[in-house]
């Protein structure tokens, strides 16, 4: 299977089942030629570029480009009715100001029971999402293209704040952030194995995240939100992401309601760089170092030779490397220790030499 990926020009990075690498289709013509926008799943034999949407499965390829040729429908402008008094009252109760409501063109459904969040691209209505005023009931335009919220404000922006939903996104607008956005379908469930469809809005708008210098991730403080956070970092790139700490609140809107604009601004200012896999700082192992200093290393079980126990004991789950020159008795010494352990405690050993 690895050879089949290589034949497509996909440069794999080891044998990791799930990995990201450069896309051979679009990388040569992109501004950031080093961006790893192609996701590869070696187990399932599938690949997908989150920039140009080139995708396929090895073993079932033809000469097609595997571009997404789905035809989307544009929603009717007739669904956008002036925001009802009840809708305005609800948004105001969540801390969303009249200025933000107006500047983001928030509307109502025809019956006034739902708030409508229009999704524009280049000033054209591409999609919309409705939210029930009396409960969390969400709908989207039928057969519409999935894009991120407030797309037009993100184009050419250096800094972007991305949230899990529109009201959280608008909360950042209240805090003075114009380049706010959210995914269109909320966070995936932690049980979901394939979340590409739920995050298709990121794929379809990948260029705005590629062009940005910093993307601040401000998702819900729960398991699904953390799953979304991890996936956004993977797709956008750890080098340009920062994490906004919303604790001890569930989301950005709760911070706005309970602590106000100043708290959101301060949390954005103090956003942290996400941990890079395989890179550790002293702070990551501080507790372990202090514990080792005061308590020492946990002793293993005896070798039954006191002078050896002073230097080394048997500890399960460790790899031990015995070094020395040829014919110095390394194997004989190890065999003696193994025989003692077997005789005294019934341990069993397997040798490969």
Short mmCIF file of the C-alpha atoms (twelve columns), coordinates in Angstrom:
data_MODEL
# 
_entry.id   MODEL 
# 
loop_
_atom_site.group_PDB 
_atom_site.id 
_atom_site.type_symbol 
_atom_site.label_atom_id 
_atom_site.label_alt_id 
_atom_site.label_comp_id 
_atom_site.label_asym_id 
_atom_site.label_seq_id 
_atom_site.Cartn_x 
_atom_site.Cartn_y 
_atom_site.Cartn_z 
_atom_site.pdbx_PDB_model_num 
ATOM 1   C CA . UNK A 1   0.000   0.000   0.000   1 
ATOM 2   C CA . UNK A 2   2.875   2.375   0.802   1 
ATOM 3   C CA . UNK A 3   4.184   1.950   -2.754  1 
ATOM 4   C CA . UNK A 4   0.769   2.946   -4.117  1 
ATOM 5   C CA . UNK A 5   0.911   6.223   -2.185  1 
ATOM 6   C CA . UNK A 6   4.468   6.806   -3.415  1 
ATOM 7   C CA . UNK A 7   3.383   6.217   -7.025  1 
ATOM 8   C CA . UNK A 8   0.943   9.111   -6.615  1 
ATOM 9   C CA . UNK A 9   3.781   11.400  -5.535  1 
ATOM 10  C CA . UNK A 10  2.712   11.334  -1.866  1 
ATOM 11  C CA . UNK A 11  5.771   11.492  0.380   1 
ATOM 12  C CA . UNK A 12  4.906   9.543   3.512   1 
ATOM 13  C CA . UNK A 13  6.460   10.306  6.885   1 
ATOM 14  C CA . UNK A 14  7.219   6.884   8.302   1 
ATOM 15  C CA . UNK A 15  4.597   4.255   9.068   1 
ATOM 16  C CA . UNK A 16  2.279   6.296   11.300  1 
ATOM 17  C CA . UNK A 17  -1.314  5.176   10.501  1 
ATOM 18  C CA . UNK A 18  -2.612  8.779   10.428  1 
ATOM 19  C CA . UNK A 19  -0.292  11.507  9.163   1 
ATOM 20  C CA . UNK A 20  -0.082  14.811  7.310   1 
ATOM 21  C CA . UNK A 21  2.265   15.575  4.449   1 
ATOM 22  C CA . UNK A 22  2.636   17.900  1.457   1 
ATOM 23  C CA . UNK A 23  0.083   17.600  -1.340  1 
ATOM 24  C CA . UNK A 24  1.751   16.782  -4.678  1 
ATOM 25  C CA . UNK A 25  -1.160  18.386  -6.541  1 
ATOM 26  C CA . UNK A 26  -1.199  21.881  -5.056  1 
ATOM 27  C CA . UNK A 27  2.020   22.350  -3.050  1 
ATOM 28  C CA . UNK A 28  4.184   23.377  -6.075  1 
ATOM 29  C CA . UNK A 29  1.875   26.305  -6.892  1 
ATOM 30  C CA . UNK A 30  1.154   27.502  -3.342  1 
ATOM 31  C CA . UNK A 31  2.683   30.386  -1.432  1 
ATOM 32  C CA . UNK A 32  3.477   28.127  1.499   1 
ATOM 33  C CA . UNK A 33  5.044   25.182  -0.298  1 
ATOM 34  C CA . UNK A 34  5.954   23.456  2.967   1 
ATOM 35  C CA . UNK A 35  2.417   23.305  4.349   1 
ATOM 36  C CA . UNK A 36  1.313   19.741  5.122   1 
ATOM 37  C CA . UNK A 37  -2.283  19.974  3.971   1 
ATOM 38  C CA . UNK A 38  -2.661  16.354  2.803   1 
ATOM 39  C CA . UNK A 39  -4.101  13.936  5.373   1 
ATOM 40  C CA . UNK A 40  -3.220  10.284  4.818   1 
ATOM 41  C CA . UNK A 41  -4.705  7.247   6.551   1 
ATOM 42  C CA . UNK A 42  -2.488  4.222   5.898   1 
ATOM 43  C CA . UNK A 43  -4.902  1.845   7.609   1 
ATOM 44  C CA . UNK A 44  -7.848  2.704   5.344   1 
ATOM 45  C CA . UNK A 45  -5.743  3.642   2.319   1 
ATOM 46  C CA . UNK A 46  -7.398  7.045   1.912   1 
ATOM 47  C CA . UNK A 47  -6.015  10.553  1.444   1 
ATOM 48  C CA . UNK A 48  -7.462  14.060  1.268   1 
ATOM 49  C CA . UNK A 49  -5.968  17.527  0.813   1 
ATOM 50  C CA . UNK A 50  -7.574  20.152  3.034   1 
ATOM 51  C CA . UNK A 51  -6.499  22.878  0.604   1 
ATOM 52  C CA . UNK A 52  -7.327  21.728  -2.936  1 
ATOM 53  C CA . UNK A 53  -9.641  18.846  -1.879  1 
ATOM 54  C CA . UNK A 54  -7.713  16.247  -3.917  1 
ATOM 55  C CA . UNK A 55  -8.744  12.919  -2.450  1 
ATOM 56  C CA . UNK A 56  -9.019  9.240   -3.157  1 
ATOM 57  C CA . UNK A 57  -8.307  5.709   -2.049  1 
ATOM 58  C CA . UNK A 58  -5.296  3.713   -3.197  1 
ATOM 59  C CA . UNK A 59  -6.162  0.640   -5.175  1 
ATOM 60  C CA . UNK A 60  -9.265  2.265   -6.673  1 
ATOM 61  C CA . UNK A 61  -7.730  5.215   -8.539  1 
ATOM 62  C CA . UNK A 62  -8.397  6.362   -12.097 1 
ATOM 63  C CA . UNK A 63  -6.968  9.284   -14.035 1 
ATOM 64  C CA . UNK A 64  -9.490  11.700  -12.542 1 
ATOM 65  C CA . UNK A 65  -8.296  14.554  -10.347 1 
ATOM 66  C CA . UNK A 66  -10.631 13.521  -7.520  1 
ATOM 67  C CA . UNK A 67  -11.785 17.080  -7.036  1 
ATOM 68  C CA . UNK A 68  -15.071 17.657  -5.284  1 
ATOM 69  C CA . UNK A 69  -17.485 18.263  -8.178  1 
ATOM 70  C CA . UNK A 70  -20.642 18.373  -6.107  1 
ATOM 71  C CA . UNK A 71  -23.118 21.007  -7.230  1 
ATOM 72  C CA . UNK A 72  -24.360 23.158  -4.352  1 
ATOM 73  C CA . UNK A 73  -27.595 25.115  -4.136  1 
ATOM 74  C CA . UNK A 74  -27.703 28.789  -3.190  1 
ATOM 75  C CA . UNK A 75  -30.325 29.486  -0.510  1 
ATOM 76  C CA . UNK A 76  -33.076 31.973  -1.196  1 
ATOM 77  C CA . UNK A 77  -32.773 35.481  0.239   1 
ATOM 78  C CA . UNK A 78  -36.441 35.193  1.185   1 
ATOM 79  C CA . UNK A 79  -35.513 33.271  4.335   1 
ATOM 80  C CA . UNK A 80  -33.803 36.380  5.733   1 
ATOM 81  C CA . UNK A 81  -36.425 38.364  7.588   1 
ATOM 82  C CA . UNK A 82  -35.711 41.356  9.863   1 
ATOM 83  C CA . UNK A 83  -34.704 40.222  13.326  1 
ATOM 84  C CA . UNK A 84  -37.765 39.902  15.555  1 
ATOM 85  C CA . UNK A 85  -38.057 41.653  18.896  1 
ATOM 86  C CA . UNK A 86  -37.940 38.265  20.605  1 
ATOM 87  C CA . UNK A 87  -34.763 37.342  18.705  1 
ATOM 88  C CA . UNK A 88  -33.117 40.647  19.573  1 
ATOM 89  C CA . UNK A 89  -34.096 40.245  23.217  1 
ATOM 90  C CA . UNK A 90  -32.554 36.762  23.300  1 
ATOM 91  C CA . UNK A 91  -29.258 37.916  21.760  1 
ATOM 92  C CA . UNK A 92  -29.088 40.930  24.077  1 
ATOM 93  C CA . UNK A 93  -29.564 38.594  27.043  1 
ATOM 94  C CA . UNK A 94  -26.480 36.719  25.850  1 
ATOM 95  C CA . UNK A 95  -24.438 39.916  25.753  1 
ATOM 96  C CA . UNK A 96  -24.632 40.432  21.977  1 
ATOM 97  C CA . UNK A 97  -24.995 44.166  21.379  1 
ATOM 98  C CA . UNK A 98  -27.244 45.891  18.848  1 
ATOM 99  C CA . UNK A 99  -24.201 47.139  16.910  1 
ATOM 100 C CA . UNK A 100 -22.861 43.595  16.527  1 
ATOM 101 C CA . UNK A 101 -26.309 42.306  15.541  1 
ATOM 102 C CA . UNK A 102 -26.515 44.960  12.821  1 
ATOM 103 C CA . UNK A 103 -22.943 44.655  11.520  1 
ATOM 104 C CA . UNK A 104 -23.261 40.865  11.265  1 
ATOM 105 C CA . UNK A 105 -26.662 41.073  9.573   1 
ATOM 106 C CA . UNK A 106 -28.438 38.731  12.000  1 
ATOM 107 C CA . UNK A 107 -31.962 37.878  10.822  1 
ATOM 108 C CA . UNK A 108 -35.067 35.933  11.815  1 
ATOM 109 C CA . UNK A 109 -37.007 33.104  10.224  1 
ATOM 110 C CA . UNK A 110 -40.322 33.909  8.577   1 
ATOM 111 C CA . UNK A 111 -42.293 32.789  11.649  1 
ATOM 112 C CA . UNK A 112 -40.007 34.682  14.043  1 
ATOM 113 C CA . UNK A 113 -39.270 31.594  16.159  1 
ATOM 114 C CA . UNK A 114 -35.687 31.197  14.982  1 
ATOM 115 C CA . UNK A 115 -32.601 33.384  14.672  1 
ATOM 116 C CA . UNK A 116 -30.896 33.160  11.280  1 
ATOM 117 C CA . UNK A 117 -27.128 33.514  10.893  1 
ATOM 118 C CA . UNK A 118 -26.310 34.197  7.216   1 
ATOM 119 C CA . UNK A 119 -23.087 32.775  5.761   1 
ATOM 120 C CA . UNK A 120 -21.699 35.040  3.020   1 
ATOM 121 C CA . UNK A 121 -18.815 34.710  0.592   1 
ATOM 122 C CA . UNK A 122 -17.890 37.715  -1.530  1 
ATOM 123 C CA . UNK A 123 -21.158 39.284  -0.425  1 
ATOM 124 C CA . UNK A 124 -23.243 36.394  -1.768  1 
ATOM 125 C CA . UNK A 125 -25.452 34.261  0.506   1 
ATOM 126 C CA . UNK A 126 -23.872 30.778  0.421   1 
ATOM 127 C CA . UNK A 127 -25.504 29.150  3.441   1 
ATOM 128 C CA . UNK A 128 -27.397 30.018  6.575   1 
ATOM 129 C CA . UNK A 129 -27.940 28.457  9.963   1 
ATOM 130 C CA . UNK A 130 -30.982 28.825  12.189  1 
ATOM 131 C CA . UNK A 131 -31.188 28.540  15.955  1 
ATOM 132 C CA . UNK A 132 -34.399 28.174  17.904  1 
ATOM 133 C CA . UNK A 133 -35.001 30.977  20.386  1 
ATOM 134 C CA . UNK A 134 -36.759 28.697  22.874  1 
ATOM 135 C CA . UNK A 135 -34.271 25.841  22.564  1 
ATOM 136 C CA . UNK A 136 -31.125 24.628  20.838  1 
ATOM 137 C CA . UNK A 137 -32.706 23.502  17.574  1 
ATOM 138 C CA . UNK A 138 -30.389 24.016  14.590  1 
ATOM 139 C CA . UNK A 139 -30.979 23.763  10.843  1 
ATOM 140 C CA . UNK A 140 -29.006 24.745  7.739   1 
ATOM 141 C CA . UNK A 141 -29.916 25.543  4.171   1 
ATOM 142 C CA . UNK A 142 -30.603 22.422  2.126   1 
ATOM 143 C CA . UNK A 143 -27.795 21.327  -0.245  1 
ATOM 144 C CA . UNK A 144 -25.807 24.479  0.516   1 
ATOM 145 C CA . UNK A 145 -22.020 24.608  0.492   1 
ATOM 146 C CA . UNK A 146 -20.359 24.331  3.894   1 
ATOM 147 C CA . UNK A 147 -18.223 27.387  4.680   1 
ATOM 148 C CA . UNK A 148 -17.075 29.024  7.889   1 
ATOM 149 C CA . UNK A 149 -19.074 31.817  9.491   1 
ATOM 150 C CA . UNK A 150 -18.144 35.450  8.724   1 
ATOM 151 C CA . UNK A 151 -15.921 34.327  5.857   1 
ATOM 152 C CA . UNK A 152 -15.569 37.696  4.102   1 
ATOM 153 C CA . UNK A 153 -14.027 39.322  7.180   1 
ATOM 154 C CA . UNK A 154 -11.335 36.634  7.306   1 
ATOM 155 C CA . UNK A 155 -9.965  37.105  3.805   1 
ATOM 156 C CA . UNK A 156 -6.443  38.538  3.963   1 
ATOM 157 C CA . UNK A 157 -6.483  38.697  7.763   1 
ATOM 158 C CA . UNK A 158 -3.374  37.967  9.832   1 
ATOM 159 C CA . UNK A 159 -5.290  36.958  12.966  1 
ATOM 160 C CA . UNK A 160 -8.425  34.809  13.195  1 
ATOM 161 C CA . UNK A 161 -10.450 33.686  16.218  1 
ATOM 162 C CA . UNK A 162 -12.410 30.498  15.570  1 
ATOM 163 C CA . UNK A 163 -15.181 29.223  17.832  1 
ATOM 164 C CA . UNK A 164 -17.589 26.311  17.970  1 
ATOM 165 C CA . UNK A 165 -20.772 28.278  17.237  1 
ATOM 166 C CA . UNK A 166 -22.114 31.571  15.964  1 
ATOM 167 C CA . UNK A 167 -23.037 33.094  19.344  1 
ATOM 168 C CA . UNK A 168 -19.520 32.438  20.641  1 
ATOM 169 C CA . UNK A 169 -18.171 33.968  17.441  1 
ATOM 170 C CA . UNK A 170 -20.361 37.044  17.942  1 
ATOM 171 C CA . UNK A 171 -19.135 37.276  21.532  1 
ATOM 172 C CA . UNK A 172 -15.660 37.924  20.148  1 
ATOM 173 C CA . UNK A 173 -17.170 40.595  17.904  1 
ATOM 174 C CA . UNK A 174 -18.517 42.305  21.030  1 
ATOM 175 C CA . UNK A 175 -14.938 42.200  22.357  1 
ATOM 176 C CA . UNK A 176 -13.772 44.108  19.285  1 
ATOM 177 C CA . UNK A 177 -12.513 41.179  17.187  1 
ATOM 178 C CA . UNK A 178 -13.712 41.665  13.598  1 
ATOM 179 C CA . UNK A 179 -12.054 38.528  12.239  1 
ATOM 180 C CA . UNK A 180 -14.178 36.103  14.245  1 
ATOM 181 C CA . UNK A 181 -15.578 32.873  12.833  1 
ATOM 182 C CA . UNK A 182 -16.978 29.475  13.742  1 
ATOM 183 C CA . UNK A 183 -17.417 26.055  12.185  1 
ATOM 184 C CA . UNK A 184 -20.864 25.555  10.724  1 
ATOM 185 C CA . UNK A 185 -21.816 22.238  12.334  1 
ATOM 186 C CA . UNK A 186 -20.393 22.571  15.830  1 
ATOM 187 C CA . UNK A 187 -17.895 20.174  17.356  1 
ATOM 188 C CA . UNK A 188 -17.769 16.522  16.319  1 
ATOM 189 C CA . UNK A 189 -18.618 13.902  18.911  1 
ATOM 190 C CA . UNK A 190 -15.642 12.163  20.469  1 
ATOM 191 C CA . UNK A 191 -17.061 8.833   19.242  1 
ATOM 192 C CA . UNK A 192 -17.037 9.979   15.591  1 
ATOM 193 C CA . UNK A 193 -14.359 8.177   13.575  1 
ATOM 194 C CA . UNK A 194 -14.770 10.119  10.332  1 
ATOM 195 C CA . UNK A 195 -15.288 13.836  10.852  1 
ATOM 196 C CA . UNK A 196 -14.354 15.133  7.393   1 
ATOM 197 C CA . UNK A 197 -17.981 15.897  6.500   1 
ATOM 198 C CA . UNK A 198 -18.585 17.760  9.745   1 
ATOM 199 C CA . UNK A 199 -15.470 19.900  9.174   1 
ATOM 200 C CA . UNK A 200 -15.875 20.339  5.437   1 
ATOM 201 C CA . UNK A 201 -16.274 24.077  6.065   1 
ATOM 202 C CA . UNK A 202 -12.558 24.203  6.991   1 
ATOM 203 C CA . UNK A 203 -11.586 22.382  3.785   1 
ATOM 204 C CA . UNK A 204 -13.719 24.694  1.647   1 
ATOM 205 C CA . UNK A 205 -12.207 27.815  3.262   1 
ATOM 206 C CA . UNK A 206 -8.672  26.554  3.828   1 
ATOM 207 C CA . UNK A 207 -7.002  29.481  2.060   1 
ATOM 208 C CA . UNK A 208 -8.006  32.024  4.743   1 
ATOM 209 C CA . UNK A 209 -6.361  29.899  7.437   1 
ATOM 210 C CA . UNK A 210 -3.320  29.284  5.273   1 
ATOM 211 C CA . UNK A 211 -2.833  33.029  4.716   1 
ATOM 212 C CA . UNK A 212 -3.326  33.929  8.397   1 
ATOM 213 C CA . UNK A 213 -0.328  34.238  10.699  1 
ATOM 214 C CA . UNK A 214 -2.154  33.277  13.910  1 
ATOM 215 C CA . UNK A 215 -5.364  31.329  14.445  1 
ATOM 216 C CA . UNK A 216 -6.778  31.568  17.971  1 
ATOM 217 C CA . UNK A 217 -8.843  28.498  18.855  1 
ATOM 218 C CA . UNK A 218 -11.701 29.278  21.253  1 
ATOM 219 C CA . UNK A 219 -13.855 26.158  21.450  1 
ATOM 220 C CA . UNK A 220 -16.085 24.756  24.191  1 
ATOM 221 C CA . UNK A 221 -14.431 23.553  27.365  1 
ATOM 222 C CA . UNK A 222 -15.724 19.958  27.120  1 
ATOM 223 C CA . UNK A 223 -14.710 16.648  25.531  1 
ATOM 224 C CA . UNK A 224 -16.232 17.429  22.137  1 
ATOM 225 C CA . UNK A 225 -14.656 20.874  22.156  1 
ATOM 226 C CA . UNK A 226 -11.238 19.435  22.953  1 
ATOM 227 C CA . UNK A 227 -11.688 16.956  20.100  1 
ATOM 228 C CA . UNK A 228 -12.469 19.855  17.753  1 
ATOM 229 C CA . UNK A 229 -9.472  21.785  19.094  1 
ATOM 230 C CA . UNK A 230 -7.144  18.876  18.383  1 
ATOM 231 C CA . UNK A 231 -8.513  18.481  14.857  1 
ATOM 232 C CA . UNK A 232 -8.275  22.203  14.053  1 
ATOM 233 C CA . UNK A 233 -4.644  22.211  15.181  1 
ATOM 234 C CA . UNK A 234 -3.944  19.194  12.981  1 
ATOM 235 C CA . UNK A 235 -5.589  20.723  9.919   1 
ATOM 236 C CA . UNK A 236 -4.430  24.332  10.289  1 
ATOM 237 C CA . UNK A 237 -0.954  23.573  11.654  1 
ATOM 238 C CA . UNK A 238 0.393   23.692  15.193  1 
ATOM 239 C CA . UNK A 239 2.914   26.396  14.280  1 
ATOM 240 C CA . UNK A 240 0.220   29.041  13.719  1 
ATOM 241 C CA . UNK A 241 -2.374  28.040  16.320  1 
ATOM 242 C CA . UNK A 242 -2.877  29.421  19.813  1 
ATOM 243 C CA . UNK A 243 -5.317  28.129  22.444  1 
ATOM 244 C CA . UNK A 244 -7.631  30.529  24.296  1 
ATOM 245 C CA . UNK A 245 -8.188  29.337  27.871  1 
ATOM 246 C CA . UNK A 246 -11.895 29.773  28.718  1 
ATOM 247 C CA . UNK A 247 -11.874 28.045  32.105  1 
ATOM 248 C CA . UNK A 248 -13.774 28.021  34.355  1 
ATOM 249 C CA . UNK A 249 -16.508 28.624  31.802  1 
ATOM 250 C CA . UNK A 250 -17.941 26.435  29.058  1 
ATOM 251 C CA . UNK A 251 -17.489 28.824  26.139  1 
ATOM 252 C CA . UNK A 252 -16.680 32.381  25.075  1 
ATOM 253 C CA . UNK A 253 -20.261 33.561  25.495  1 
ATOM 254 C CA . UNK A 254 -20.348 32.469  29.137  1 
ATOM 255 C CA . UNK A 255 -17.140 34.440  29.719  1 
ATOM 256 C CA . UNK A 256 -18.754 37.495  28.104  1 
ATOM 257 C CA . UNK A 257 -21.955 37.194  30.160  1 
ATOM 258 C CA . UNK A 258 -20.279 36.563  33.522  1 
ATOM 259 C CA . UNK A 259 -16.993 38.478  33.289  1 
ATOM 260 C CA . UNK A 260 -17.441 40.907  30.406  1 
ATOM 261 C CA . UNK A 261 -15.422 42.098  27.427  1 
ATOM 262 C CA . UNK A 262 -12.261 42.753  29.446  1 
ATOM 263 C CA . UNK A 263 -11.979 39.089  30.381  1 
ATOM 264 C CA . UNK A 264 -12.250 37.959  26.768  1 
ATOM 265 C CA . UNK A 265 -9.619  40.472  25.673  1 
ATOM 266 C CA . UNK A 266 -7.264  39.353  28.453  1 
ATOM 267 C CA . UNK A 267 -7.748  35.686  27.635  1 
ATOM 268 C CA . UNK A 268 -6.983  36.361  23.981  1 
ATOM 269 C CA . UNK A 269 -3.831  38.243  24.962  1 
ATOM 270 C CA . UNK A 270 -2.702  35.287  27.094  1 
ATOM 271 C CA . UNK A 271 -3.495  32.564  24.549  1 
ATOM 272 C CA . UNK A 272 -0.988  29.712  24.687  1 
ATOM 273 C CA . UNK A 273 0.944   27.851  22.029  1 
ATOM 274 C CA . UNK A 274 -0.345  24.261  21.856  1 
ATOM 275 C CA . UNK A 275 1.974   21.459  22.831  1 
ATOM 276 C CA . UNK A 276 3.960   20.047  19.934  1 
ATOM 277 C CA . UNK A 277 4.088   16.271  19.955  1 
ATOM 278 C CA . UNK A 278 7.557   15.065  20.924  1 
ATOM 279 C CA . UNK A 279 8.733   18.469  22.217  1 
ATOM 280 C CA . UNK A 280 8.935   18.902  25.998  1 
ATOM 281 C CA . UNK A 281 9.740   21.828  28.255  1 
ATOM 282 C CA . UNK A 282 11.096  21.756  31.797  1 
ATOM 283 C CA . UNK A 283 7.641   22.740  33.088  1 
ATOM 284 C CA . UNK A 284 6.218   19.538  31.586  1 
ATOM 285 C CA . UNK A 285 8.394   17.351  33.824  1 
ATOM 286 C CA . UNK A 286 8.837   19.673  36.811  1 
ATOM 287 C CA . UNK A 287 6.784   17.538  39.216  1 
ATOM 288 C CA . UNK A 288 8.609   14.400  38.129  1 
ATOM 289 C CA . UNK A 289 12.007  16.043  38.626  1 
ATOM 290 C CA . UNK A 290 11.123  17.260  42.120  1 
ATOM 291 C CA . UNK A 291 9.746   13.851  43.056  1 
ATOM 292 C CA . UNK A 292 12.930  12.194  41.805  1 
ATOM 293 C CA . UNK A 293 15.095  14.644  43.746  1 
ATOM 294 C CA . UNK A 294 13.369  14.031  47.073  1 
ATOM 295 C CA . UNK A 295 12.317  10.400  46.717  1 
ATOM 296 C CA . UNK A 296 14.820  8.973   44.271  1 
ATOM 297 C CA . UNK A 297 14.070  6.403   41.601  1 
ATOM 298 C CA . UNK A 298 11.687  3.611   42.511  1 
ATOM 299 C CA . UNK A 299 13.656  0.469   43.281  1 
ATOM 300 C CA . UNK A 300 12.972  -2.731  41.403  1 
ATOM 301 C CA . UNK A 301 13.080  -6.296  42.720  1 
ATOM 302 C CA . UNK A 302 16.258  -7.959  43.935  1 
ATOM 303 C CA . UNK A 303 18.838  -9.810  41.852  1 
ATOM 304 C CA . UNK A 304 19.729  -11.834 44.945  1 
ATOM 305 C CA . UNK A 305 23.269  -10.457 44.747  1 
ATOM 306 C CA . UNK A 306 23.520  -7.520  47.225  1 
ATOM 307 C CA . UNK A 307 26.454  -5.864  45.451  1 
ATOM 308 C CA . UNK A 308 24.496  -5.894  42.172  1 
ATOM 309 C CA . UNK A 309 21.347  -4.585  43.880  1 
ATOM 310 C CA . UNK A 310 23.291  -1.469  44.872  1 
ATOM 311 C CA . UNK A 311 23.674  -0.609  41.180  1 
ATOM 312 C CA . UNK A 312 20.768  -2.302  39.384  1 
ATOM 313 C CA . UNK A 313 17.531  -4.182  40.099  1 
ATOM 314 C CA . UNK A 314 14.825  -5.810  37.985  1 
ATOM 315 C CA . UNK A 315 12.107  -3.320  36.977  1 
ATOM 316 C CA . UNK A 316 9.206   -4.400  34.799  1 
ATOM 317 C CA . UNK A 317 8.401   -2.408  31.669  1 
ATOM 318 C CA . UNK A 318 11.929  -1.157  31.011  1 
ATOM 319 C CA . UNK A 319 14.453  -1.763  28.245  1 
ATOM 320 C CA . UNK A 320 17.961  -2.476  29.525  1 
ATOM 321 C CA . UNK A 321 21.046  -2.260  27.324  1 
ATOM 322 C CA . UNK A 322 24.141  -4.265  28.316  1 
ATOM 323 C CA . UNK A 323 27.308  -3.055  26.622  1 
ATOM 324 C CA . UNK A 324 30.931  -4.167  26.616  1 
ATOM 325 C CA . UNK A 325 33.665  -5.622  24.469  1 
ATOM 326 C CA . UNK A 326 33.467  -9.039  22.859  1 
ATOM 327 C CA . UNK A 327 33.960  -12.105 25.103  1 
ATOM 328 C CA . UNK A 328 33.815  -10.099 28.348  1 
ATOM 329 C CA . UNK A 329 31.009  -12.232 29.795  1 
ATOM 330 C CA . UNK A 330 27.946  -10.093 29.152  1 
ATOM 331 C CA . UNK A 331 25.740  -13.033 28.178  1 
ATOM 332 C CA . UNK A 332 27.104  -15.253 30.946  1 
ATOM 333 C CA . UNK A 333 26.419  -12.511 33.521  1 
ATOM 334 C CA . UNK A 334 22.885  -11.954 32.255  1 
ATOM 335 C CA . UNK A 335 22.200  -15.699 32.140  1 
ATOM 336 C CA . UNK A 336 23.234  -15.968 35.798  1 
ATOM 337 C CA . UNK A 337 20.844  -13.171 36.816  1 
ATOM 338 C CA . UNK A 338 18.001  -14.771 34.857  1 
ATOM 339 C CA . UNK A 339 18.657  -18.196 36.393  1 
ATOM 340 C CA . UNK A 340 18.559  -16.712 39.892  1 
ATOM 341 C CA . UNK A 341 15.250  -14.953 39.186  1 
ATOM 342 C CA . UNK A 342 13.786  -18.140 37.724  1 
ATOM 343 C CA . UNK A 343 14.937  -20.314 40.586  1 
ATOM 344 C CA . UNK A 344 13.856  -17.965 43.355  1 
ATOM 345 C CA . UNK A 345 10.644  -16.460 41.924  1 
ATOM 346 C CA . UNK A 346 9.651   -18.583 38.945  1 
ATOM 347 C CA . UNK A 347 10.258  -15.888 36.321  1 
ATOM 348 C CA . UNK A 348 10.327  -17.042 32.678  1 
ATOM 349 C CA . UNK A 349 12.642  -15.609 30.019  1 
ATOM 350 C CA . UNK A 350 12.791  -15.769 26.236  1 
ATOM 351 C CA . UNK A 351 16.028  -15.088 24.367  1 
ATOM 352 C CA . UNK A 352 16.591  -13.891 20.839  1 
ATOM 353 C CA . UNK A 353 20.257  -13.787 19.840  1 
# 
